[in-house]
Amino acid sequence: MQKYQINKVAIVGVGLIGGSIGLALRKNLPSVIVTGVGRNVDRLKLAKRKKCINNFTTDLKEGVKDADVIIICVPVELTAKFIISVLPYVKKDAIIIDVASVKTEIIKKVRQKIFIERKKKNLHFIGCHPLAGLEKSGFEYAKEDLFENSVCVICYDKTLCSKEAAKKIKFLWETIGAKVVYLDAQKHDKILALTSHMLHLISYVLTKQINSKKEYLKFTAGAYKDMTRISASNPDMWAQICYINRKFIKKCLKDFIKLVNNVLKRLDNYTQLRKFLNSAYKLKVK
């Protein structure tokens, strides 16, 4: 793996993902100075105490002005706003990345502003999505190994960044343990609608159905825990993600409903039911 020089990183939003990136950078690239940028001084102090960051500020300009890499780790509906907000303050050749779970809408919102700023100081923007996380939120749950053996999607767009900038960000993610995969933004959103976003909605639906019958809960075990664990995730965050990516999620849900209806019909025919379950079993264990 080719190494790249990164001296200073600014993390805007030191939560679970931002805090975990900070911990991982400080472990794997100890020479890098990590600055946390946020609104709550008390929480930033605690994040520093946990060693998620080297220092912190509540001033966005101060936090990003000297950074080689600026990582936007705010809620998905605020991501585009913060990308645009840092543009006037970053230095020449700085690289801005985000970690949001949806990409097309964000890139669409920031593209024109980035074009303008790139002409002035050759900055770079790269949409990223580390496929790692927990149902918890906040830096309190940050882990230095959160990204180890995970996939990080990079949505490389040659109109928004150089090849060298993309290679530097690939190096950053690989250094903290992730395997990098390149996808265009639309393909990312289409795939994640099926492999993540729809699954969270289904988990919320199952929780709603089962937990509404309180007297049944004492009879739940492993299957219930496995299927509903992610419904303990932040509902505001998932409402934002699913609303923004609703175009692809609606298609996935319609296909899912067709499969459920297929199973409903097969419940009256043991052979057909077993055939369906067996086909799914083979897809899982092959």
C-alpha positions in Angstrom: 0.0 0.0 0.0 1.4 3.3 -1.1 1.7 5.8 1.8 0.6 9.4 1.8 1.4 12.3 4.0 -1.5 13.5 6.2 -0.6 15.9 8.9 -3.9 17.4 10.1 -7.4 16.0 10.0 -10.6 17.9 11.1 -13.6 15.9 12.1 -16.8 17.9 12.0 -19.2 16.1 14.3 -17.6 13.8 16.8 -20.2 11.1 17.3 -20.0 7.4 16.9 -18.5 7.4 13.4 -16.5 10.6 13.8 -15.2 9.5 17.2 -14.3 6.0 15.8 -12.4 7.6 12.9 -10.5 9.8 15.4 -9.6 6.8 17.6 -8.5 4.7 14.6 -6.4 7.5 13.1 -4.7 8.2 16.4 -3.9 4.5 16.7 -2.8 3.8 13.2 -1.4 7.2 12.2 -0.2 8.6 15.5 1.6 11.6 13.9 -1.7 13.0 12.6 -3.2 15.8 14.6 -7.0 15.3 14.9 -9.2 18.3 15.6 -12.8 17.8 16.6 -15.3 20.5 15.6 -18.7 20.7 17.3 -21.2 22.8 19.2 -21.0 21.4 22.7 -17.8 22.2 24.6 -18.5 19.7 27.4 -19.0 16.8 25.0 -15.9 17.8 23.0 -13.9 17.8 26.3 -15.1 14.3 27.0 -14.3 13.2 23.4 -10.8 14.5 23.9 -10.5 12.7 27.2 -11.5 9.5 25.5 -8.7 10.2 23.0 -11.0 10.5 20.0 -9.3 13.8 19.2 -6.2 15.8 20.0 -7.9 19.1 20.3 -11.2 20.8 19.6 -13.0 24.0 18.8 -16.5 25.2 18.3 -15.4 27.6 15.6 -15.8 25.9 12.2 -13.3 28.2 10.4 -10.6 27.6 13.0 -11.2 23.9 13.0 -10.8 23.3 9.3 -8.5 26.0 8.0 -5.2 24.1 8.4 -6.6 20.6 7.8 -5.3 18.4 5.0 -8.5 16.3 5.2 -11.9 17.5 6.5 -14.3 14.7 7.4 -18.0 15.7 7.7 -19.7 13.4 10.2 -23.0 15.2 10.8 -26.6 13.9 10.4 -27.4 13.1 6.7 -29.8 16.0 6.2 -27.1 18.4 7.4 -24.3 16.9 5.4 -24.6 19.1 2.3 -25.0 22.2 4.3 -21.8 21.6 6.3 -19.8 20.7 3.1 -20.8 24.0 1.6 -20.1 25.8 4.9 -16.5 24.7 5.1 -15.6 25.5 1.5 -14.6 29.2 2.1 -12.3 28.2 5.0 -10.3 25.2 3.8 -6.8 25.6 2.5 -5.5 25.0 -1.0 -5.5 21.3 -2.0 -7.6 20.3 1.0 -9.7 17.2 0.7 -13.3 17.2 2.0 -15.1 13.9 2.6 -18.4 12.9 4.1 -19.6 9.6 5.6 -23.3 9.8 4.9 -25.4 6.7 4.1 -26.9 8.3 0.9 -24.8 9.9 -1.8 -26.7 11.1 -4.9 -28.7 13.8 -3.2 -25.8 15.2 -1.3 -23.5 15.3 -4.4 -26.2 17.0 -6.4 -26.6 19.7 -3.7 -22.9 20.5 -3.4 -21.6 20.0 -6.9 -22.0 23.6 -8.2 -20.5 25.2 -5.1 -17.5 22.8 -5.2 -16.9 23.6 -8.9 -16.7 27.3 -8.0 -14.3 26.8 -5.1 -12.1 24.3 -7.0 -11.3 27.0 -9.5 -10.0 29.2 -6.7 -7.9 26.8 -4.6 -8.0 23.3 -6.2 -9.9 21.7 -3.3 -11.3 18.2 -3.6 -14.6 16.5 -2.5 -15.0 12.8 -2.2 -18.2 11.1 -1.1 -17.5 8.2 1.2 -19.6 5.7 3.1 -18.0 3.4 5.7 -20.3 0.4 6.1 -19.7 0.1 9.8 -21.7 1.2 12.8 -23.8 0.2 15.8 -27.4 0.7 16.9 -25.9 3.1 19.5 -25.0 6.7 18.8 -22.5 9.1 20.3 -18.7 9.1 20.8 -19.2 7.2 24.0 -19.6 4.1 21.9 -16.8 4.9 19.5 -14.3 2.1 18.9 -10.8 2.2 17.4 -11.4 -1.0 15.5 -14.9 -0.2 14.2 -13.7 -0.1 10.6 -11.5 -3.2 10.6 -12.6 -5.7 8.0 -15.4 -3.5 6.9 -16.1 -2.0 3.5 -15.9 1.7 2.7 -17.5 2.9 -0.5 -15.8 5.7 -2.3 -17.9 7.6 -4.9 -15.1 8.9 -7.0 -16.1 11.7 -9.4 -13.2 13.1 -11.5 -15.0 16.4 -11.8 -14.9 16.9 -8.0 -11.5 15.6 -7.1 -8.2 14.5 -8.5 -7.0 10.9 -8.8 -4.2 11.6 -6.3 -6.8 13.0 -3.8 -8.9 9.8 -4.2 -5.8 7.7 -3.6 -5.0 9.6 -0.4 -8.5 9.0 0.9 -8.2 5.3 -0.1 -5.0 5.2 1.9 -6.7 6.8 4.9 -9.6 4.2 5.0 -7.3 1.3 4.4 -5.0 2.4 7.1 -7.8 2.2 9.7 -8.8 -1.2 8.5 -11.4 -0.8 5.8 -11.5 -2.4 2.4 -12.3 0.3 -0.3 -14.8 -0.3 -3.1 -15.5 2.3 -5.7 -19.1 2.9 -6.8 -20.9 5.8 -8.5 -23.4 7.6 -6.3 -26.6 6.2 -7.9 -25.4 2.6 -7.8 -24.4 3.1 -4.1 -27.9 4.4 -3.2 -29.6 1.6 -5.2 -27.5 -1.2 -3.5 -27.7 0.3 0.0 -31.5 0.6 -0.3 -31.7 -3.2 -0.4 -28.8 -4.2 1.8 -29.3 -1.7 4.6 -32.0 0.9 4.4 -34.9 -1.5 3.7 -33.6 -3.9 6.4 -33.8 -1.1 9.1 -37.4 -0.4 8.0 -38.3 -4.0 8.3 -36.8 -4.2 11.7 -38.8 -1.2 12.9 -42.0 -2.9 11.5 -41.3 -6.1 13.3 -40.7 -4.3 16.6 -43.9 -2.4 16.1 -45.9 -5.6 15.5 -44.4 -7.7 18.3 -43.8 -5.1 21.0 -47.4 -3.8 20.7 -48.4 -7.2 22.4 -46.5 -6.6 25.7 -47.7 -9.9 27.1 -45.9 -11.8 24.3 -42.4 -10.3 25.0 -41.5 -12.8 27.8 -41.7 -15.5 25.1 -39.1 -13.8 22.8 -35.6 -15.2 22.4 -32.8 -15.2 19.9 -34.8 -14.8 16.8 -36.5 -11.7 18.2 -33.2 -10.2 19.3 -31.6 -10.8 15.9 -34.4 -9.4 13.9 -35.1 -6.3 16.0 -31.7 -5.3 17.3 -31.3 -2.5 14.7 -34.6 -1.0 15.5 -32.8 0.5 18.6 -31.0 2.7 16.1 -31.7 6.5 16.2 -35.2 6.8 14.5 -34.6 10.4 13.4 -31.4 9.4 11.6 -33.1 6.5 9.8 -36.2 8.6 8.9 -33.8 11.0 7.2 -31.9 8.3 5.4 -35.0 6.5 4.2 -36.8 9.6 3.1 -33.8 10.9 1.1 -33.3 7.4 -0.6 -37.1 6.7 -0.9 -37.0 6.2 -4.6 -34.9 3.1 -4.4 -36.3 1.9 -1.1 -39.9 1.9 -2.4 -38.8 -0.4 -5.2 -37.1 -2.8 -2.8 -40.1 -2.8 -0.5 -42.5 -3.6 -3.4 -40.3 -6.6 -4.3 -40.2 -7.7 -0.7 -44.0 -7.5 -0.4 -44.2 -9.7 -3.5 -42.0 -12.3 -1.8 -44.1 -12.1 1.4 -47.3 -12.7 -0.7 -45.6 -15.6 -2.3 -44.9 -17.2 1.1 -48.5 -16.5 2.2 -49.7 -18.6 -0.8 -47.2 -21.4 -0.1 -48.2 -21.8 3.6 -51.1 -24.0 2.4 -48.7 -26.2 0.5 -46.0 -27.9 2.5 -43.9 -28.9 -0.6 -44.0 -25.4 -2.1 -43.2 -23.8 1.3 -40.3 -26.1 1.9 -39.1 -25.4 -1.7 -39.1 -21.7 -1.0 -37.3 -21.9 2.3 -34.8 -24.3 0.9 -33.9 -22.0 -2.0 -33.3 -19.2 0.5 -31.3 -21.5 2.7 -29.0 -22.5 -0.2 -28.4 -18.8 -1.1 -27.3 -18.2 2.5 -25.1 -21.2 3.2 -23.5 -21.9 -0.2 
